[in-house]
Amino acid sequence: MNSSSKLQRLYQLLDDAEKLAKQFTGGYSDNFLSAEAFHTALSDSIAKLKMGDNNQLDKLWLWFAPTYDWDDFIPQNGETLANEIFPLISELKKHNNA
C-alpha cells in the first residue's frame, strides 16, 4: 500500500473514530477535560489533516497511542479501531520524516 492509499485509509478510519467519539461524554485524560473536548479537537485535527496539514499526524499519533487519550474516553469497542489507526499513523509519520 503506497502513502496515498494509506492516507485515504486513515481518513476513512478517522471518520469512523470521529463518529464513535461523538457518542461519549464526561471523563478526562492527560490532555482533555472531557470526551466532548476530545471529540472537538479530534474533529478539528481530522479536518486540518484532510486539508493537507500533515503536522496533525503528531497529535493524532499521541491521541491514539496505546493507553492514551482515545483509550481514556472510548470503551473497548473502540480498541480495534485504534489498533488500526495507530500503526497507520506511525507509518505515515515515518514517511513524512524521511
Beta strands, then each sheet from edge to edge (+ up, - down):
end
